[in-house]
Amino acid sequence: MRLGYAAIMIAAILAGGLLVRRTQQQLALSGAQKFGIGLGAFIGAIVGAKLPFLFEDWERFLDGSAWFADGKTILTGLVGGYLGVEIAKWTMGLSLKTGDTFVLPVAVIIAIGRLGCFFAGCCYGKPTNLPWGTVFASADTQPRHPNQLYEFIFHLAAAAMFIYFQRRGWLLHQHIKLYILVYAAFRFFTEFIRPEPVIWFGLTGYQMATLLIIGLFAWLWRRQNREAFEATRCEPRVGHPSEI
């Protein structure tokens, strides 16, 4: 089973790598700059995916064992990858918008990866009587929500949606933020069918994290729109005295 999971994850990474090369062909960046941005995304995603476990087991996080454990959180990994790219661009003095080029590869990687989770029997949901309930040997004999397949469908649909958006030129330079916002909302509601412990106000730790992420990326979206609006206002118009 572990070999099958590893094979699916390798396929996910290869598919994502091929898509990244294709989506970033039009970027006016050197090979070294693209490598730096990719490295920032990778490191940020790894750190972000593992960061929630810092709050579960501080000692394992400090001694390094948590970094090599199986557990990871996709949503915080996405946020970490986003921040990693921004830090990498800042260190290289780049202001070019690159988020739209990552949406399709990331959505495909996660979709394929969730199939790996399904066959490995991890990340399952609560018991259900629905006809598509699945028995996972790693849990018990009760049919459970196949949350992995719900996520597979979500990310595959997101990939198709953003292909359409890019062809139409809709919401350019906002696709990665929209993707994270919609996924955070999706995770908030699907947490109700996950066997996660409730912490405060009937919500799990992941649900509280999604609310923080939604607030953060809504603010980032608003800030970018405001900056774009102000930049447009400052542009000289034809016949304007500033052109004389």
C-alpha positions as CSV (number, residue, x, y, z in Angstrom):
1,M,0.0,0.0,0.0
2,R,2.8,2.4,0.8
3,L,4.4,1.6,-2.5
4,G,1.2,2.5,-4.3
5,Y,0.9,5.7,-2.3
6,A,4.5,6.6,-3.2
7,A,3.9,5.9,-6.9
8,I,0.8,8.1,-6.9
9,M,2.6,10.9,-5.2
10,I,5.5,10.7,-7.6
11,A,3.0,10.9,-10.5
12,A,1.4,13.9,-8.9
13,I,4.8,15.7,-8.6
14,L,5.8,14.8,-12.2
15,A,2.5,16.1,-13.5
16,G,2.8,19.3,-11.5
17,G,6.3,19.8,-12.7
18,L,5.4,19.5,-16.4
19,L,2.5,21.8,-15.9
20,V,4.6,24.4,-14.2
21,R,7.1,24.4,-17.1
22,R,4.2,25.0,-19.5
23,T,2.4,27.7,-17.5
24,Q,5.5,29.7,-16.8
25,Q,6.8,29.7,-20.3
26,Q,5.4,33.2,-20.9
27,L,7.0,34.7,-17.8
28,A,9.8,37.2,-18.4
29,L,12.1,35.5,-16.0
30,S,15.5,33.8,-16.3
31,G,16.0,30.2,-15.5
32,A,17.7,31.1,-12.2
33,Q,14.8,33.3,-11.2
34,K,12.3,30.6,-12.0
35,F,14.3,28.1,-10.0
36,G,14.5,30.6,-7.0
37,I,10.7,31.1,-7.1
38,G,10.1,27.3,-7.3
39,L,12.5,26.7,-4.4
40,G,10.7,29.3,-2.4
41,A,7.3,27.7,-3.2
42,F,8.7,24.2,-2.2
43,I,10.3,25.3,1.1
44,G,7.3,27.4,2.0
45,A,4.9,24.6,1.3
46,I,6.8,22.0,3.3
47,V,7.1,24.4,6.3
48,G,3.5,25.4,6.0
49,A,2.2,21.9,5.8
50,K,4.1,20.8,8.9
51,L,3.5,24.0,11.0
52,P,0.1,22.9,12.5
53,F,1.9,20.0,14.1
54,L,3.9,22.5,16.1
55,F,0.9,23.1,18.2
56,E,0.2,19.4,18.7
57,D,3.6,18.2,19.7
58,W,6.2,20.9,20.4
59,E,8.9,18.5,21.4
60,R,8.7,16.3,18.2
61,F,8.7,19.5,16.2
62,L,11.9,20.7,17.8
63,D,13.8,17.4,17.7
64,G,13.0,17.1,14.0
65,S,11.0,13.9,14.1
66,A,7.7,15.7,13.2
67,W,9.3,16.8,9.9
68,F,9.7,13.2,8.7
69,A,6.3,11.9,9.9
70,D,3.5,11.2,7.5
71,G,1.2,14.0,8.7
72,K,0.8,17.2,6.7
73,T,-1.9,19.8,6.2
74,I,-2.6,20.8,2.6
75,L,-4.3,24.1,3.3
76,T,-1.5,25.6,5.4
77,G,0.9,24.1,2.9
78,L,-0.7,26.2,0.2
79,V,-0.4,29.3,2.3
80,G,3.2,28.5,3.1
81,G,3.9,28.0,-0.6
82,Y,2.3,31.4,-1.4
83,L,4.4,33.2,1.2
84,G,7.5,31.3,0.1
85,V,7.1,32.6,-3.5
86,E,6.5,36.1,-2.2
87,I,9.7,36.0,0.0
88,A,11.7,34.5,-2.9
89,K,10.5,37.3,-5.3
90,W,11.3,39.9,-2.6
91,T,14.8,38.6,-2.1
92,M,15.4,38.7,-5.9
93,G,13.9,42.2,-6.3
94,L,11.0,40.9,-8.5
95,S,7.6,42.4,-8.7
96,L,6.1,40.3,-11.5
97,K,2.8,38.6,-10.7
98,T,3.3,34.8,-10.8
99,G,0.4,33.4,-8.8
100,D,-1.8,32.6,-11.8
101,T,1.0,30.3,-13.2
102,F,0.9,28.1,-10.1
103,V,-2.9,27.5,-9.8
104,L,-3.3,24.7,-12.4
105,P,-0.2,22.7,-11.4
106,V,-1.0,22.9,-7.7
107,A,-4.6,21.9,-8.2
108,V,-3.6,18.9,-10.3
109,I,-0.9,17.9,-7.8
110,I,-3.3,18.0,-4.9
111,A,-6.1,16.2,-6.8
112,I,-3.8,13.3,-7.7
113,G,-2.3,13.3,-4.2
114,R,-5.8,12.9,-2.7
115,L,-6.3,9.7,-4.8
116,G,-3.1,8.5,-3.1
117,C,-4.7,9.3,0.3
118,F,-7.8,7.3,-0.7
119,F,-5.9,4.2,-1.6
120,A,-3.7,4.5,1.4
121,G,-6.7,4.8,3.7
122,C,-5.8,8.0,5.4
123,C,-7.7,11.4,5.7
124,Y,-11.1,9.6,5.8
125,G,-14.3,11.1,7.2
126,K,-16.9,10.3,9.8
127,P,-19.2,7.2,9.6
128,T,-22.0,7.7,7.1
129,N,-25.0,5.8,5.7
130,L,-24.7,7.3,2.3
131,P,-24.4,4.8,-0.5
132,W,-20.9,5.9,-1.4
133,G,-19.6,5.4,2.2
134,T,-16.3,3.5,2.1
135,V,-14.8,1.1,4.6
136,F,-11.2,1.9,5.4
137,A,-9.2,-0.9,6.9
138,S,-7.0,1.6,8.7
139,A,-10.1,2.8,10.6
140,D,-12.7,0.2,11.4
141,T,-15.6,-1.7,9.7
142,Q,-17.9,1.3,9.4
143,P,-18.6,2.9,6.0
144,R,-17.1,6.4,6.2
145,H,-17.2,9.6,4.1
146,P,-14.5,9.3,1.4
147,N,-13.2,12.8,2.1
148,Q,-10.2,12.1,-0.1
149,L,-12.5,11.7,-3.1
150,Y,-14.5,14.8,-2.2
151,E,-11.2,16.7,-2.3
152,F,-10.1,15.0,-5.6
153,I,-13.3,16.3,-7.2
154,F,-12.9,19.7,-5.7
155,H,-9.4,20.3,-6.9
156,L,-10.1,18.8,-10.3
157,A,-13.0,21.1,-10.7
158,A,-10.8,24.0,-9.6
159,A,-8.2,23.1,-12.2
160,A,-10.9,23.1,-14.9
161,M,-12.4,26.4,-13.6
162,F,-9.1,28.2,-13.7
163,I,-8.3,27.0,-17.2
164,Y,-11.6,28.6,-18.3
165,F,-10.8,31.8,-16.3
166,Q,-7.4,32.1,-17.9
167,R,-8.8,31.7,-21.4
168,R,-11.4,34.3,-20.7
169,G,-9.0,36.7,-18.9
170,W,-11.1,36.8,-15.8
171,L,-9.7,37.9,-12.5
172,L,-6.1,38.0,-13.7
173,H,-3.4,38.0,-11.0
174,Q,-6.0,36.9,-8.4
175,H,-6.3,33.2,-9.3
176,I,-4.1,31.9,-6.5
177,K,-5.8,34.0,-3.9
178,L,-9.3,32.9,-5.2
179,Y,-8.1,29.3,-5.1
180,I,-6.9,29.5,-1.5
181,L,-10.1,31.4,-0.4
182,V,-12.4,28.9,-2.0
183,Y,-10.5,25.9,-0.7
184,A,-10.4,27.4,2.8
185,A,-14.2,27.7,2.7
186,F,-14.5,24.1,1.3
187,R,-12.4,22.8,4.2
188,F,-14.4,24.8,6.7
189,F,-17.6,23.0,5.8
190,T,-16.1,19.5,5.2
191,E,-14.5,19.6,8.6
192,F,-17.9,18.9,10.0
193,I,-17.7,15.4,8.5
194,R,-14.1,14.8,9.6
195,P,-13.2,13.0,12.8
196,E,-11.3,16.0,14.2
197,P,-11.6,17.1,17.9
198,V,-13.7,20.1,18.6
199,I,-11.9,22.9,20.4
200,W,-13.9,26.1,20.8
201,F,-17.5,27.1,19.8
202,G,-18.1,23.8,18.2
203,L,-15.3,24.3,15.7
204,T,-12.1,22.3,15.1
205,G,-8.6,23.7,15.1
206,Y,-8.6,23.5,11.3
207,Q,-11.8,25.4,11.0
208,M,-10.4,28.2,13.1
209,A,-7.3,28.2,10.9
210,T,-9.5,28.4,7.8
211,L,-11.2,31.5,9.1
212,L,-7.9,33.2,9.7
213,I,-6.7,32.2,6.2
214,I,-9.9,33.6,4.6
215,G,-9.5,36.9,6.5
216,L,-5.8,37.1,5.4
217,F,-6.4,36.4,1.7
218,A,-9.4,38.6,1.5
219,W,-7.2,41.4,2.9
220,L,-4.5,40.6,0.4
221,W,-7.0,40.7,-2.5
222,R,-8.4,44.0,-1.3
223,R,-4.9,45.5,-1.0
224,Q,-3.9,44.4,-4.5
225,N,-7.0,45.8,-6.0
226,R,-6.5,49.1,-4.2
227,E,-2.9,49.3,-5.4
228,A,-3.9,48.6,-8.9
229,F,-6.6,51.3,-8.7
230,E,-4.2,53.8,-7.3
231,A,-1.6,53.0,-10.0
232,T,-4.3,53.5,-12.7
233,R,-5.2,56.9,-11.2
234,C,-1.6,58.0,-11.3
235,E,-1.1,57.1,-15.0
236,P,-1.0,60.2,-17.2
237,R,-4.0,60.5,-19.6
238,V,-3.9,61.7,-23.2
239,G,-4.1,65.4,-23.3
240,H,-3.4,65.8,-19.6
241,P,-1.2,68.7,-18.6
242,S,1.4,66.3,-17.2
243,E,2.2,65.2,-20.7
244,I,3.0,68.7,-21.9
